[in-house]
Amino acid sequence: MKIDAIKEILKKRNLKATSNRLNLLMKMQNNGSAMSYSNIQNTMQPIDRVTLYRTIEKLKEKGIIHIAYQSNNDVYYAICGMDCSTDNHSHNHVHFKCLKCKTVTCEDLLNSLKISLPKHEIHNVAVNVNGLCEICR
């Protein structure tokens, strides 16, 4: 994804293409997998933690990024697909974390998951899977 495409996504979601937003999204795109908050914080220096937190929250709110994984007090974020919006995050995938290299990726399912609970209305399902990635196997 090039900078012009990122600017277009921000524009469609009624967000200004600030340097912090562009920088964060470019770093996430170039990383190729989900990024932990601590990794984002280290690569975004110099940026204060409040500005970074607000930037991440706004991008989540607008359906541009999502939480891919939470582990050991660290949250991993990934860029959403084009189906996500301000009102609806549409993720038909699982979040896979390699136990060896610690990489977190969004992986498409071969078969769809259908989950229902009696007397409950489900709005979102998040599936985390741990194991060894293709490279570490």
Phi and psi in radians as a Rosetta constraint file:
Dihedral C 1 N 2 CA 2 C 2 CIRCULARHARMONIC -1.597 0.35
Dihedral N 2 CA 2 C 2 N 3 CIRCULARHARMONIC 2.918 0.35
Dihedral C 2 N 3 CA 3 C 3 CIRCULARHARMONIC -1.015 0.35
Dihedral N 3 CA 3 C 3 N 4 CIRCULARHARMONIC -0.638 0.35
Dihedral C 3 N 4 CA 4 C 4 CIRCULARHARMONIC -1.142 0.35
Dihedral N 4 CA 4 C 4 N 5 CIRCULARHARMONIC -0.651 0.35
Dihedral C 4 N 5 CA 5 C 5 CIRCULARHARMONIC -1.166 0.35
Dihedral N 5 CA 5 C 5 N 6 CIRCULARHARMONIC -0.698 0.35
Dihedral C 5 N 6 CA 6 C 6 CIRCULARHARMONIC -1.141 0.35
Dihedral N 6 CA 6 C 6 N 7 CIRCULARHARMONIC -0.734 0.35
Dihedral C 6 N 7 CA 7 C 7 CIRCULARHARMONIC -1.062 0.35
Dihedral N 7 CA 7 C 7 N 8 CIRCULARHARMONIC -0.687 0.35
Dihedral C 7 N 8 CA 8 C 8 CIRCULARHARMONIC -1.141 0.35
Dihedral N 8 CA 8 C 8 N 9 CIRCULARHARMONIC -0.727 0.35
Dihedral C 8 N 9 CA 9 C 9 CIRCULARHARMONIC -1.070 0.35
Dihedral N 9 CA 9 C 9 N 10 CIRCULARHARMONIC -0.803 0.35
Dihedral C 9 N 10 CA 10 C 10 CIRCULARHARMONIC -1.072 0.35
Dihedral N 10 CA 10 C 10 N 11 CIRCULARHARMONIC -0.745 0.35
Dihedral C 10 N 11 CA 11 C 11 CIRCULARHARMONIC -1.081 0.35
Dihedral N 11 CA 11 C 11 N 12 CIRCULARHARMONIC -0.762 0.35
Dihedral C 11 N 12 CA 12 C 12 CIRCULARHARMONIC -1.105 0.35
Dihedral N 12 CA 12 C 12 N 13 CIRCULARHARMONIC -0.449 0.35
Dihedral C 12 N 13 CA 13 C 13 CIRCULARHARMONIC -1.715 0.35
Dihedral N 13 CA 13 C 13 N 14 CIRCULARHARMONIC 0.235 0.35
Dihedral C 13 N 14 CA 14 C 14 CIRCULARHARMONIC 1.033 0.35
Dihedral N 14 CA 14 C 14 N 15 CIRCULARHARMONIC 0.712 0.35
Dihedral C 14 N 15 CA 15 C 15 CIRCULARHARMONIC -2.055 0.35
Dihedral N 15 CA 15 C 15 N 16 CIRCULARHARMONIC 2.488 0.35
Dihedral C 15 N 16 CA 16 C 16 CIRCULARHARMONIC -1.267 0.35
Dihedral N 16 CA 16 C 16 N 17 CIRCULARHARMONIC 2.569 0.35
Dihedral C 16 N 17 CA 17 C 17 CIRCULARHARMONIC -1.499 0.35
Dihedral N 17 CA 17 C 17 N 18 CIRCULARHARMONIC 1.255 0.35
Dihedral C 17 N 18 CA 18 C 18 CIRCULARHARMONIC -1.258 0.35
Dihedral N 18 CA 18 C 18 N 19 CIRCULARHARMONIC 2.797 0.35
Dihedral C 18 N 19 CA 19 C 19 CIRCULARHARMONIC -1.083 0.35
Dihedral N 19 CA 19 C 19 N 20 CIRCULARHARMONIC -0.644 0.35
Dihedral C 19 N 20 CA 20 C 20 CIRCULARHARMONIC -1.156 0.35
Dihedral N 20 CA 20 C 20 N 21 CIRCULARHARMONIC -0.752 0.35
Dihedral C 20 N 21 CA 21 C 21 CIRCULARHARMONIC -1.136 0.35
Dihedral N 21 CA 21 C 21 N 22 CIRCULARHARMONIC -0.813 0.35
Dihedral C 21 N 22 CA 22 C 22 CIRCULARHARMONIC -1.091 0.35
Dihedral N 22 CA 22 C 22 N 23 CIRCULARHARMONIC -0.786 0.35
Dihedral C 22 N 23 CA 23 C 23 CIRCULARHARMONIC -1.073 0.35
Dihedral N 23 CA 23 C 23 N 24 CIRCULARHARMONIC -0.807 0.35
Dihedral C 23 N 24 CA 24 C 24 CIRCULARHARMONIC -1.092 0.35
Dihedral N 24 CA 24 C 24 N 25 CIRCULARHARMONIC -0.843 0.35
Dihedral C 24 N 25 CA 25 C 25 CIRCULARHARMONIC -1.157 0.35
Dihedral N 25 CA 25 C 25 N 26 CIRCULARHARMONIC -0.629 0.35
Dihedral C 25 N 26 CA 26 C 26 CIRCULARHARMONIC -1.159 0.35
Dihedral N 26 CA 26 C 26 N 27 CIRCULARHARMONIC -0.742 0.35
Dihedral C 26 N 27 CA 27 C 27 CIRCULARHARMONIC -1.104 0.35
Dihedral N 27 CA 27 C 27 N 28 CIRCULARHARMONIC -0.728 0.35
Dihedral C 27 N 28 CA 28 C 28 CIRCULARHARMONIC -1.137 0.35
Dihedral N 28 CA 28 C 28 N 29 CIRCULARHARMONIC -0.743 0.35
Dihedral C 28 N 29 CA 29 C 29 CIRCULARHARMONIC -1.118 0.35
Dihedral N 29 CA 29 C 29 N 30 CIRCULARHARMONIC -0.789 0.35
Dihedral C 29 N 30 CA 30 C 30 CIRCULARHARMONIC -1.193 0.35
Dihedral N 30 CA 30 C 30 N 31 CIRCULARHARMONIC -0.444 0.35
Dihedral C 30 N 31 CA 31 C 31 CIRCULARHARMONIC -1.162 0.35
Dihedral N 31 CA 31 C 31 N 32 CIRCULARHARMONIC -0.606 0.35
Dihedral C 31 N 32 CA 32 C 32 CIRCULARHARMONIC 1.454 0.35
Dihedral N 32 CA 32 C 32 N 33 CIRCULARHARMONIC -0.137 0.35
Dihedral C 32 N 33 CA 33 C 33 CIRCULARHARMONIC -2.585 0.35
Dihedral N 33 CA 33 C 33 N 34 CIRCULARHARMONIC 3.096 0.35
Dihedral C 33 N 34 CA 34 C 34 CIRCULARHARMONIC -1.064 0.35
Dihedral N 34 CA 34 C 34 N 35 CIRCULARHARMONIC 2.586 0.35
Dihedral C 34 N 35 CA 35 C 35 CIRCULARHARMONIC -2.008 0.35
Dihedral N 35 CA 35 C 35 N 36 CIRCULARHARMONIC 2.405 0.35
Dihedral C 35 N 36 CA 36 C 36 CIRCULARHARMONIC -1.290 0.35
Dihedral N 36 CA 36 C 36 N 37 CIRCULARHARMONIC 2.694 0.35
Dihedral C 36 N 37 CA 37 C 37 CIRCULARHARMONIC -1.014 0.35
Dihedral N 37 CA 37 C 37 N 38 CIRCULARHARMONIC -0.745 0.35
Dihedral C 37 N 38 CA 38 C 38 CIRCULARHARMONIC -1.109 0.35
Dihedral N 38 CA 38 C 38 N 39 CIRCULARHARMONIC -0.660 0.35
Dihedral C 38 N 39 CA 39 C 39 CIRCULARHARMONIC -1.173 0.35
Dihedral N 39 CA 39 C 39 N 40 CIRCULARHARMONIC -0.754 0.35
Dihedral C 39 N 40 CA 40 C 40 CIRCULARHARMONIC -1.026 0.35
Dihedral N 40 CA 40 C 40 N 41 CIRCULARHARMONIC -0.822 0.35
Dihedral C 40 N 41 CA 41 C 41 CIRCULARHARMONIC -1.043 0.35
Dihedral N 41 CA 41 C 41 N 42 CIRCULARHARMONIC -0.732 0.35
Dihedral C 41 N 42 CA 42 C 42 CIRCULARHARMONIC -1.178 0.35
Dihedral N 42 CA 42 C 42 N 43 CIRCULARHARMONIC -0.690 0.35
Dihedral C 42 N 43 CA 43 C 43 CIRCULARHARMONIC -1.418 0.35
Dihedral N 43 CA 43 C 43 N 44 CIRCULARHARMONIC -0.296 0.35
Dihedral C 43 N 44 CA 44 C 44 CIRCULARHARMONIC -1.613 0.35
Dihedral N 44 CA 44 C 44 N 45 CIRCULARHARMONIC 0.061 0.35
Dihedral C 44 N 45 CA 45 C 45 CIRCULARHARMONIC -1.071 0.35
Dihedral N 45 CA 45 C 45 N 46 CIRCULARHARMONIC 2.458 0.35
Dihedral C 45 N 46 CA 46 C 46 CIRCULARHARMONIC -1.569 0.35
Dihedral N 46 CA 46 C 46 N 47 CIRCULARHARMONIC 2.126 0.35
Dihedral C 46 N 47 CA 47 C 47 CIRCULARHARMONIC -2.629 0.35
Dihedral N 47 CA 47 C 47 N 48 CIRCULARHARMONIC 2.376 0.35
Dihedral C 47 N 48 CA 48 C 48 CIRCULARHARMONIC -1.335 0.35
Dihedral N 48 CA 48 C 48 N 49 CIRCULARHARMONIC 2.695 0.35
Dihedral C 48 N 49 CA 49 C 49 CIRCULARHARMONIC -1.138 0.35
Dihedral N 49 CA 49 C 49 N 50 CIRCULARHARMONIC -0.536 0.35
Dihedral C 49 N 50 CA 50 C 50 CIRCULARHARMONIC -1.192 0.35
Dihedral N 50 CA 50 C 50 N 51 CIRCULARHARMONIC -0.776 0.35
Dihedral C 50 N 51 CA 51 C 51 CIRCULARHARMONIC -1.095 0.35
Dihedral N 51 CA 51 C 51 N 52 CIRCULARHARMONIC -0.744 0.35
Dihedral C 51 N 52 CA 52 C 52 CIRCULARHARMONIC -1.105 0.35
Dihedral N 52 CA 52 C 52 N 53 CIRCULARHARMONIC -0.794 0.35
Dihedral C 52 N 53 CA 53 C 53 CIRCULARHARMONIC -1.034 0.35
Dihedral N 53 CA 53 C 53 N 54 CIRCULARHARMONIC -0.809 0.35
Dihedral C 53 N 54 CA 54 C 54 CIRCULARHARMONIC -1.129 0.35
Dihedral N 54 CA 54 C 54 N 55 CIRCULARHARMONIC -0.662 0.35
Dihedral C 54 N 55 CA 55 C 55 CIRCULARHARMONIC -1.100 0.35
Dihedral N 55 CA 55 C 55 N 56 CIRCULARHARMONIC -0.835 0.35
Dihedral C 55 N 56 CA 56 C 56 CIRCULARHARMONIC -1.093 0.35
Dihedral N 56 CA 56 C 56 N 57 CIRCULARHARMONIC -0.796 0.35
Dihedral C 56 N 57 CA 57 C 57 CIRCULARHARMONIC -1.081 0.35
Dihedral N 57 CA 57 C 57 N 58 CIRCULARHARMONIC -0.706 0.35
Dihedral C 57 N 58 CA 58 C 58 CIRCULARHARMONIC -1.167 0.35
Dihedral N 58 CA 58 C 58 N 59 CIRCULARHARMONIC -0.721 0.35
Dihedral C 58 N 59 CA 59 C 59 CIRCULARHARMONIC -1.167 0.35
Dihedral N 59 CA 59 C 59 N 60 CIRCULARHARMONIC -0.621 0.35
Dihedral C 59 N 60 CA 60 C 60 CIRCULARHARMONIC -1.155 0.35
Dihedral N 60 CA 60 C 60 N 61 CIRCULARHARMONIC -0.819 0.35
Dihedral C 60 N 61 CA 61 C 61 CIRCULARHARMONIC -1.013 0.35
Dihedral N 61 CA 61 C 61 N 62 CIRCULARHARMONIC -0.633 0.35
Dihedral C 61 N 62 CA 62 C 62 CIRCULARHARMONIC -1.558 0.35
Dihedral N 62 CA 62 C 62 N 63 CIRCULARHARMONIC 0.069 0.35
Dihedral C 62 N 63 CA 63 C 63 CIRCULARHARMONIC 1.314 0.35
Dihedral N 63 CA 63 C 63 N 64 CIRCULARHARMONIC 0.519 0.35
Dihedral C 63 N 64 CA 64 C 64 CIRCULARHARMONIC -1.740 0.35
Dihedral N 64 CA 64 C 64 N 65 CIRCULARHARMONIC -0.629 0.35
Dihedral C 64 N 65 CA 65 C 65 CIRCULARHARMONIC -2.258 0.35
Dihedral N 65 CA 65 C 65 N 66 CIRCULARHARMONIC 2.860 0.35
Dihedral C 65 N 66 CA 66 C 66 CIRCULARHARMONIC -2.499 0.35
Dihedral N 66 CA 66 C 66 N 67 CIRCULARHARMONIC 2.821 0.35
Dihedral C 66 N 67 CA 67 C 67 CIRCULARHARMONIC -1.333 0.35
Dihedral N 67 CA 67 C 67 N 68 CIRCULARHARMONIC 2.126 0.35
Dihedral C 67 N 68 CA 68 C 68 CIRCULARHARMONIC -1.678 0.35
Dihedral N 68 CA 68 C 68 N 69 CIRCULARHARMONIC -0.497 0.35
Dihedral C 68 N 69 CA 69 C 69 CIRCULARHARMONIC -2.897 0.35
Dihedral N 69 CA 69 C 69 N 70 CIRCULARHARMONIC 2.553 0.35
Dihedral C 69 N 70 CA 70 C 70 CIRCULARHARMONIC -2.257 0.35
Dihedral N 70 CA 70 C 70 N 71 CIRCULARHARMONIC 2.270 0.35
Dihedral C 70 N 71 CA 71 C 71 CIRCULARHARMONIC -2.801 0.35
Dihedral N 71 CA 71 C 71 N 72 CIRCULARHARMONIC 2.411 0.35
Dihedral C 71 N 72 CA 72 C 72 CIRCULARHARMONIC 0.813 0.35
Dihedral N 72 CA 72 C 72 N 73 CIRCULARHARMONIC 0.882 0.35
Dihedral C 72 N 73 CA 73 C 73 CIRCULARHARMONIC 1.050 0.35
Dihedral N 73 CA 73 C 73 N 74 CIRCULARHARMONIC 0.360 0.35
Dihedral C 73 N 74 CA 74 C 74 CIRCULARHARMONIC -2.198 0.35
Dihedral N 74 CA 74 C 74 N 75 CIRCULARHARMONIC 2.438 0.35
Dihedral C 74 N 75 CA 75 C 75 CIRCULARHARMONIC -1.931 0.35
Dihedral N 75 CA 75 C 75 N 76 CIRCULARHARMONIC 2.358 0.35
Dihedral C 75 N 76 CA 76 C 76 CIRCULARHARMONIC -1.816 0.35
Dihedral N 76 CA 76 C 76 N 77 CIRCULARHARMONIC 2.353 0.35
Dihedral C 76 N 77 CA 77 C 77 CIRCULARHARMONIC -2.026 0.35
Dihedral N 77 CA 77 C 77 N 78 CIRCULARHARMONIC 2.532 0.35
Dihedral C 77 N 78 CA 78 C 78 CIRCULARHARMONIC -2.328 0.35
Dihedral N 78 CA 78 C 78 N 79 CIRCULARHARMONIC 2.730 0.35
Dihedral C 78 N 79 CA 79 C 79 CIRCULARHARMONIC -1.336 0.35
Dihedral N 79 CA 79 C 79 N 80 CIRCULARHARMONIC 2.362 0.35
Dihedral C 79 N 80 CA 80 C 80 CIRCULARHARMONIC -1.303 0.35
Dihedral N 80 CA 80 C 80 N 81 CIRCULARHARMONIC 2.811 0.35
Dihedral C 80 N 81 CA 81 C 81 CIRCULARHARMONIC -1.401 0.35
Dihedral N 81 CA 81 C 81 N 82 CIRCULARHARMONIC 3.114 0.35
Dihedral C 81 N 82 CA 82 C 82 CIRCULARHARMONIC -1.243 0.35
Dihedral N 82 CA 82 C 82 N 83 CIRCULARHARMONIC -0.242 0.35
Dihedral C 82 N 83 CA 83 C 83 CIRCULARHARMONIC -1.380 0.35
Dihedral N 83 CA 83 C 83 N 84 CIRCULARHARMONIC -0.250 0.35
Dihedral C 83 N 84 CA 84 C 84 CIRCULARHARMONIC -1.385 0.35
Dihedral N 84 CA 84 C 84 N 85 CIRCULARHARMONIC 2.638 0.35
Dihedral C 84 N 85 CA 85 C 85 CIRCULARHARMONIC -2.509 0.35
Dihedral N 85 CA 85 C 85 N 86 CIRCULARHARMONIC -3.115 0.35
Dihedral C 85 N 86 CA 86 C 86 CIRCULARHARMONIC -1.053 0.35
Dihedral N 86 CA 86 C 86 N 87 CIRCULARHARMONIC -0.646 0.35
Dihedral C 86 N 87 CA 87 C 87 CIRCULARHARMONIC -1.569 0.35
Dihedral N 87 CA 87 C 87 N 88 CIRCULARHARMONIC -0.368 0.35
Dihedral C 87 N 88 CA 88 C 88 CIRCULARHARMONIC -2.615 0.35
Dihedral N 88 CA 88 C 88 N 89 CIRCULARHARMONIC 2.147 0.35
Dihedral C 88 N 89 CA 89 C 89 CIRCULARHARMONIC -1.612 0.35
Dihedral N 89 CA 89 C 89 N 90 CIRCULARHARMONIC 2.107 0.35
Dihedral C 89 N 90 CA 90 C 90 CIRCULARHARMONIC -1.964 0.35
Dihedral N 90 CA 90 C 90 N 91 CIRCULARHARMONIC 1.738 0.35
Dihedral C 90 N 91 CA 91 C 91 CIRCULARHARMONIC -2.170 0.35
Dihedral N 91 CA 91 C 91 N 92 CIRCULARHARMONIC 1.821 0.35
Dihedral C 91 N 92 CA 92 C 92 CIRCULARHARMONIC -1.769 0.35
Dihedral N 92 CA 92 C 92 N 93 CIRCULARHARMONIC 1.033 0.35
Dihedral C 92 N 93 CA 93 C 93 CIRCULARHARMONIC -2.637 0.35
Dihedral N 93 CA 93 C 93 N 94 CIRCULARHARMONIC 2.953 0.35
Dihedral C 93 N 94 CA 94 C 94 CIRCULARHARMONIC -1.888 0.35
Dihedral N 94 CA 94 C 94 N 95 CIRCULARHARMONIC 2.771 0.35
Dihedral C 94 N 95 CA 95 C 95 CIRCULARHARMONIC -1.810 0.35
Dihedral N 95 CA 95 C 95 N 96 CIRCULARHARMONIC 2.056 0.35
Dihedral C 95 N 96 CA 96 C 96 CIRCULARHARMONIC -1.881 0.35
Dihedral N 96 CA 96 C 96 N 97 CIRCULARHARMONIC 2.233 0.35
Dihedral C 96 N 97 CA 97 C 97 CIRCULARHARMONIC -2.029 0.35
Dihedral N 97 CA 97 C 97 N 98 CIRCULARHARMONIC 2.150 0.35
Dihedral C 97 N 98 CA 98 C 98 CIRCULARHARMONIC -1.327 0.35
Dihedral N 98 CA 98 C 98 N 99 CIRCULARHARMONIC 2.249 0.35
Dihedral C 98 N 99 CA 99 C 99 CIRCULARHARMONIC -1.254 0.35
Dihedral N 99 CA 99 C 99 N 100 CIRCULARHARMONIC -0.329 0.35
Dihedral C 99 N 100 CA 100 C 100 CIRCULARHARMONIC -1.635 0.35
Dihedral N 100 CA 100 C 100 N 101 CIRCULARHARMONIC -1.000 0.35
Dihedral C 100 N 101 CA 101 C 101 CIRCULARHARMONIC -1.593 0.35
Dihedral N 101 CA 101 C 101 N 102 CIRCULARHARMONIC -0.125 0.35
Dihedral C 101 N 102 CA 102 C 102 CIRCULARHARMONIC 1.190 0.35
Dihedral N 102 CA 102 C 102 N 103 CIRCULARHARMONIC 0.220 0.35
Dihedral C 102 N 103 CA 103 C 103 CIRCULARHARMONIC -1.274 0.35
Dihedral N 103 CA 103 C 103 N 104 CIRCULARHARMONIC 2.421 0.35
Dihedral C 103 N 104 CA 104 C 104 CIRCULARHARMONIC -1.992 0.35
Dihedral N 104 CA 104 C 104 N 105 CIRCULARHARMONIC 2.197 0.35
Dihedral C 104 N 105 CA 105 C 105 CIRCULARHARMONIC -2.274 0.35
Dihedral N 105 CA 105 C 105 N 106 CIRCULARHARMONIC 2.709 0.35
Dihedral C 105 N 106 CA 106 C 106 CIRCULARHARMONIC -1.606 0.35
Dihedral N 106 CA 106 C 106 N 107 CIRCULARHARMONIC 2.110 0.35
Dihedral C 106 N 107 CA 107 C 107 CIRCULARHARMONIC -2.052 0.35
Dihedral N 107 CA 107 C 107 N 108 CIRCULARHARMONIC 2.272 0.35
Dihedral C 107 N 108 CA 108 C 108 CIRCULARHARMONIC -1.206 0.35
Dihedral N 108 CA 108 C 108 N 109 CIRCULARHARMONIC 2.607 0.35
Dihedral C 108 N 109 CA 109 C 109 CIRCULARHARMONIC -1.567 0.35
Dihedral N 109 CA 109 C 109 N 110 CIRCULARHARMONIC 2.513 0.35
Dihedral C 109 N 110 CA 110 C 110 CIRCULARHARMONIC -1.325 0.35
Dihedral N 110 CA 110 C 110 N 111 CIRCULARHARMONIC -0.616 0.35
Dihedral C 110 N 111 CA 111 C 111 CIRCULARHARMONIC -2.201 0.35
Dihedral N 111 CA 111 C 111 N 112 CIRCULARHARMONIC 2.478 0.35
Dihedral C 111 N 112 CA 112 C 112 CIRCULARHARMONIC -1.319 0.35
Dihedral N 112 CA 112 C 112 N 113 CIRCULARHARMONIC 2.599 0.35
Dihedral C 112 N 113 CA 113 C 113 CIRCULARHARMONIC -1.625 0.35
Dihedral N 113 CA 113 C 113 N 114 CIRCULARHARMONIC 2.327 0.35
Dihedral C 113 N 114 CA 114 C 114 CIRCULARHARMONIC -2.152 0.35
Dihedral N 114 CA 114 C 114 N 115 CIRCULARHARMONIC 1.986 0.35
Dihedral C 114 N 115 CA 115 C 115 CIRCULARHARMONIC -2.110 0.35
Dihedral N 115 CA 115 C 115 N 116 CIRCULARHARMONIC 2.301 0.35
Dihedral C 115 N 116 CA 116 C 116 CIRCULARHARMONIC -2.424 0.35
Dihedral N 116 CA 116 C 116 N 117 CIRCULARHARMONIC 2.556 0.35
Dihedral C 116 N 117 CA 117 C 117 CIRCULARHARMONIC -2.199 0.35
Dihedral N 117 CA 117 C 117 N 118 CIRCULARHARMONIC 2.310 0.35
Dihedral C 117 N 118 CA 118 C 118 CIRCULARHARMONIC -1.012 0.35
Dihedral N 118 CA 118 C 118 N 119 CIRCULARHARMONIC 2.351 0.35
Dihedral C 118 N 119 CA 119 C 119 CIRCULARHARMONIC 1.115 0.35
Dihedral N 119 CA 119 C 119 N 120 CIRCULARHARMONIC 0.408 0.35
Dihedral C 119 N 120 CA 120 C 120 CIRCULARHARMONIC -2.281 0.35
Dihedral N 120 CA 120 C 120 N 121 CIRCULARHARMONIC 2.606 0.35
Dihedral C 120 N 121 CA 121 C 121 CIRCULARHARMONIC -1.943 0.35
Dihedral N 121 CA 121 C 121 N 122 CIRCULARHARMONIC 1.995 0.35
Dihedral C 121 N 122 CA 122 C 122 CIRCULARHARMONIC -1.614 0.35
Dihedral N 122 CA 122 C 122 N 123 CIRCULARHARMONIC 2.260 0.35
Dihedral C 122 N 123 CA 123 C 123 CIRCULARHARMONIC -1.855 0.35
Dihedral N 123 CA 123 C 123 N 124 CIRCULARHARMONIC -0.497 0.35
Dihedral C 123 N 124 CA 124 C 124 CIRCULARHARMONIC -2.662 0.35
Dihedral N 124 CA 124 C 124 N 125 CIRCULARHARMONIC 2.459 0.35
Dihedral C 124 N 125 CA 125 C 125 CIRCULARHARMONIC -2.229 0.35
Dihedral N 125 CA 125 C 125 N 126 CIRCULARHARMONIC 2.244 0.35
Dihedral C 125 N 126 CA 126 C 126 CIRCULARHARMONIC -2.096 0.35
Dihedral N 126 CA 126 C 126 N 127 CIRCULARHARMONIC 2.227 0.35
Dihedral C 126 N 127 CA 127 C 127 CIRCULARHARMONIC -2.048 0.35
Dihedral N 127 CA 127 C 127 N 128 CIRCULARHARMONIC 2.167 0.35
Dihedral C 127 N 128 CA 128 C 128 CIRCULARHARMONIC -1.905 0.35
Dihedral N 128 CA 128 C 128 N 129 CIRCULARHARMONIC 2.326 0.35
Dihedral C 128 N 129 CA 129 C 129 CIRCULARHARMONIC -2.202 0.35
Dihedral N 129 CA 129 C 129 N 130 CIRCULARHARMONIC 2.339 0.35
Dihedral C 129 N 130 CA 130 C 130 CIRCULARHARMONIC -1.971 0.35
Dihedral N 130 CA 130 C 130 N 131 CIRCULARHARMONIC 2.584 0.35
Dihedral C 130 N 131 CA 131 C 131 CIRCULARHARMONIC 2.962 0.35
Dihedral N 131 CA 131 C 131 N 132 CIRCULARHARMONIC -2.666 0.35
Dihedral C 131 N 132 CA 132 C 132 CIRCULARHARMONIC -1.943 0.35
Dihedral N 132 CA 132 C 132 N 133 CIRCULARHARMONIC 2.304 0.35
Dihedral C 132 N 133 CA 133 C 133 CIRCULARHARMONIC -1.275 0.35
Dihedral N 133 CA 133 C 133 N 134 CIRCULARHARMONIC 3.020 0.35
Dihedral C 133 N 134 CA 134 C 134 CIRCULARHARMONIC -1.001 0.35
Dihedral N 134 CA 134 C 134 N 135 CIRCULARHARMONIC -0.679 0.35
Dihedral C 134 N 135 CA 135 C 135 CIRCULARHARMONIC -1.274 0.35
Dihedral N 135 CA 135 C 135 N 136 CIRCULARHARMONIC -0.707 0.35
Dihedral C 135 N 136 CA 136 C 136 CIRCULARHARMONIC -1.402 0.35
Dihedral N 136 CA 136 C 136 N 137 CIRCULARHARMONIC -0.307 0.35
